[in-house]
């Protein structure tokens, strides 16, 4: 598990190390440039301070101080090219014909040399570049030493600051840990730092969605229990009637009622299970490309016997998609959606009526339509019919009030829009999808 404290301390140390190294390198370059300027000036001044009268040949300066002998070498040649003076015999350098500054390589490393005409002699002053580098390095090191001393203080400061900054997270963790499993109230974010609030806002949003989902689930369970109570009670009464039947005719009628009640209860349970399976996250999210034209033909073929029993003309309209009616989604869920729309249309369409399933394209949208010649829906009820267990009063058609709720749930899973529109002598149900990308 990663630690914010350790990560911050590590990156602080790495960043400071890189920064100090960069500052040290920059200081070294600057100090070296300044040292070159200063030492070049000193070499010119040293050469100019020598006497201008002719020199007599002298012996090397054997008793020169060690540091001067190492850092500065002075050589003088007469007009015939004879060296008449050199400050340190071991560090004797060859005479240069050119005057001015130059850098030469020797067995002791590179040297900076200044040559000038002094009367009838040539004076050559030289200094090893290592002395200048050592001075520049020493200057840079003395400058960055205070920065190195800041390392432990900054580390302790970061550790204490992060510890103090993480205290609100610990408080929130303890508050959440102390809650009951049923408590979905939002987490108080009044005293939290601004950087932590997005996390608590996200948690509060999740808790709100969970609370809404649980509320919907409780309402669904309550409604389902209420809706199941009626058919189960009816089944119990019909069984009692069958048991008390005095003759075969009464018994046959009672069993016929019992069979119808059982079929209604079975359909209700199936629709409840279907609605539960279409809840978000209840099943694996299957994503395939589906041809709506083929889906329409398949559903119409499956429900043709039911339509024929009522003398209803059930068919598929000519496709207006030009052969491209593909959408992305769950094939079984979309089959359930269209199946419920067509079943509702058949149930509410009167004898010898008409139900037409169609697919049309509008721009980058595909529309699946079911048009019937039924009585339609009162305008005030068009939105309410999508509620679970709600049925339009006075229809006289048996049902559970779940068909359109399932349609709405499946459509929301697929990012589709469902709409109902009353026509002149019928109802048009439309489901609009985004066309599959090719």
C-alpha positions, 0 to 999 in steps of 0.5 A, spaced: 500 500 500 502 506 498 503 512 503 502 519 501 507 521 506 513 517 504 511 518 497 511 526 498 518 525 502 521 521 497 519 526 491 521 532 495 528 529 496 529 527 489 526 534 487 531 537 492 537 533 490 536 535 482 535 542 484 541 543 488 545 539 483 543 544 478 544 550 482 551 547 484 553 546 476 550 553 474 554 556 480 560 552 478 560 554 471 559 562 473 564 561 478 569 558 473 568 564 468 569 569 474 575 566 476 578 566 469 577 573 468 580 575 475 586 570 474 587 573 467 587 580 469 592 578 475 596 575 470 597 581 465 598 585 472 603 580 474 607 581 467 606 588 467 609 589 474 616 586 472 622 591 471 623 593 464 631 594 464 634 588 461 635 582 465 641 578 466 641 570 466 639 568 473 638 561 476 631 558 477 627 561 484 628 554 488 626 557 494 619 560 492 613 558 496 610 551 494 603 554 492 606 560 488 610 555 485 605 550 483 600 556 481 604 561 477 610 560 473 614 566 470 619 565 464 623 570 461 626 570 454 631 575 451 631 577 444 636 571 442 630 566 445 635 564 451 631 563 457 634 568 462 629 567 468 624 561 470 620 561 477 620 554 477 624 549 473 620 543 474 614 547 471 618 550 465 614 551 459 616 552 452 616 559 449 610 561 445 611 565 439 604 568 439 603 574 444 597 574 448 593 569 452 592 561 450 591 554 453 596 549 452 597 542 454 602 539 458 604 533 462 601 536 468 594 538 465 592 544 461 595 551 463 593 558 461 599 562 458 599 569 457 605 572 453 607 579 452 613 583 449 617 587 455 622 591 453 627 587 449 625 581 453 618 576 452 615 575 459 611 569 459 606 568 465 602 561 466 597 558 471 594 551 471 587 551 469 586 546 475 587 551 480 581 555 477 577 549 477 578 548 484 577 555 486 570 554 482 568 548 485 570 550 492 566 557 491 560 553 489 560 548 494 560 553 500 554 556 496 550 550 496 552 547 503 546 551 507 541 548 502 544 541 504 542 543 511 535 544 509 534 536 507 532 534 514 528 540 516 524 540 510 523 532 511 520 533 518 516 539 516 513 535 510 511 529 514 508 533 520 504 537 514 502 531 511 500 528 517 496 534 519 493 534 512 490 527 513 487 528 519 480 529 516 481 523 512 481 519 518 475 522 521 471 521 515 474 514 515 472 513 522 465 516 521 463 511 515 466 505 519 461 507 525 455 507 521 450 502 521 449 498 514 442 502 513 445 509 514 446 512 507 446 519 510 451 524 506 458 525 509 459 532 513 464 535 509 464 542 512 471 542 515 474 538 510 480 541 506 478 543 499 483 537 495 479 532 499 472 534 498 471 531 491 472 525 494 467 526 499 462 529 494 463 523 490 462 518 496 455 522 497 453 522 490 454 514 490 450 514 497 445 518 494 444 513 488 444 507 493 439 510 497 435 512 491 436 505 488 434 502 495 428 506 495 426 504 488 427 497 490 423 497 496 417 500 493 418 495 487 418 489 493 412 492 496 408 493 489 410 486 487 407 483 494 401 487 493 400 485 486 401 478 487 397 478 493 391 479 489 392 473 484 394 468 489 388 470 493 383 469 487 387 462 486 385 460 493 378 462 492 378 458 485 381 452 488 375 452 494 370 453 488 372 447 485 372 443 491 365 445 493 363 444 485 356 439 486 357 437 479 361 436 473 359 442 469 360 447 475 367 443 476 369 444 469 367 452 470 371 452 476 377 449 473 377 454 467 377 460 472 383 457 476 387 455 469 386 463 467 388 465 474 394 461 474 396 464 467 395 471 469 399 469 476 404 466 471 405 472 467 405 477 472 411 473 476 415 472 469 414 480 468 416 481 475 423 477 474 424 480 467 423 487 470 428 485 475 433 482 470 433 489 466 435 493 472 442 496 472 447 491 474 443 485 475 445 482 469 452 482 464 452 488 459 452 484 453 453 489 447 452 486 440 450 489 433 443 488 432 439 488 426 432 492 427 429 489 421 430 482 423 428 483 430 421 486 427 420 480 423 422 475 428 417 478 434 412 479 429 413 471 427 412 469 434 406 473 436 402 472 429 398 466 432 396 471 438 394 476 433 390 471 429 386 469 435 383 476 435 383 476 427 388 482 428 392 484 422 399 483 424 405 485 420 412 489 418 412 495 414 416 496 409 423 498 411 425 505 410 433 504 413 436 502 406 438 496 409 442 499 414 438 498 421 444 496 426 444 498 433 448 496 439 445 492 445 443 486 448 439 482 443 435 478 448 433 485 452 431 488 445 427 482 443 423 483 450 422 490 449 419 489 442 415 483 444 412 487 450 410 493 445 407 488 440 403 484 445 400 490 448 398 493 442 395 486 440 391 486 447 388 493 447 387 493 439 379 491 438 377 485 434 379 485 426 384 491 428 391 492 425 398 492 428 404 494 424 411 494 426 416 498 422 423 501 422 425 507 420 432 512 419 432 519 421 439 522 420 444 518 425 438 515 429 434 509 428 426 508 430 423 502 432 415 503 431 409 499 433 402 502 430 395 499 432 388 501 431 386 501 438 383 506 442 389 510 444 391 512 451 388 519 454 393 524 454 393 525 461 395 518 462 401 518 457 406 519 462 403 515 467 403 508 463 410 507 464 410 507 472 410 500 475 403 497 476 400 502 473 394 501 468 389 506 465 382 506 469 376 503 465 380 499 460 377 492 461 383 489 459 387 484 464 394 486 465 399 487 470 401 494 469 409 492 468 409 491 460 411 499 459 415 499 465 419 494 462 420 497 455 422 504 459 427 500 463 430 496 457 430 503 453 434 506 458 439 501 458 440 502 451 440 510 451 434 510 447 428 514 448 421 511 448 415 516 446 407 514 445 403 518 441 395 518 439 393 518 432 387 518 429 384 512 431 390 508 434 396 509 438 404 510 435 409 507 440 416 509 438 423 507 440 429 511 438 436 508 438 443 511 436 445 507 429 451 503 430 457 505 428 461 502 422 
